[in-house]
Amino acid sequence: MAPLHDAAVAFGRKGLESLCRLRSNNNTHLRSISSRVIVANNIHVAKLNANLTRASAPLTHLPIITNHTRCYSSSTINFGTNQTESISNDQTITANKGGDKGIFAKIWDRYSFQGQQKRIILGERLFRSVQYRANDPRWYTEGRIPFEFRPRHAMTTMHIWFLHKRLLIDTVDPHLALLVQEELFDILWNDTRARIRAEGVNELTVNKHLKDVQQLTFLHLTHYDHAFQEFANDDGKRFEELAGAIWIHVLNRDEEAYNDQLKRLAAYVEYQYVNLMHGVPDEYFWEGRVPWGDIPVFTDMKDNDGKALDDPVTEVEGLESLPEPWVKTLTDAGSPYYWNTDTNTTSWKKPTL
């Protein structure tokens, strides 16, 4: 087996073993992002409420405040850089950097009609952007990624992870960013349920399959977290860890995977991470416009013996080529239909080229 492929296997196993140890030490189970964000926000609201109560005390009794930082990860809730935490003798007060929001403003964001409408629209726009990029036919033709449920879902969750990381560092409206992240994952699970139904599984087993996919999804996301956190200052090891994550989750541990293919996909993850974290302007992102940049060039790829690969297939079973601006989407029941993103019209019949 070629060196990079060996490294992908080794680092992939090492990363998953460390994640399993982390889970066993904490004695926790994988849960959805939505529930963890809700719990975290409830804690924040309770602490802010305690702060409001303590504010009526005499000024001389106020505690000394020191600054720490807090952020959220797709694996656990850790300390980071997007929110500040003030610690007193017996209570903790959290405040956002990008404009402190009071408890009533946060309640308005979560429960008001306007607040819900805003985050639903933005969450839908961001998810459709992910869906459009992940379903690009070039991944499955020139890129030689298998057009199967797990690889296609992994391509979707890869791009969800990029948006997830961007929302965590948001300074425009950190509280609303967490609500949008919750909405984004809710949309992902609804879409996943529809895709599971489209595979023709028994309706009684849909929720079981969804739970299995959620567990695989969080392993995928935490694998990327591990690569960028554990090897933040080691480009070589981080690159190999990313190659291992792609080999496990996107290529489904294919022993015949090409090193050249792994390198190009790992380089894409590195590039896209920098692009989303530092390249996309806030005004674009908060309108749901994500300039993903270019898909990797898969031409002139070589096999693990250094021989040029045959020309990629142009037609893949189940992969449909549609005229712009039509896209294929699914109903909640898993039935396909076609949507014109310009005119907002839909059709049950496949549009012709």
Disulfide bonds with the S-S distance in Angstrom:
none
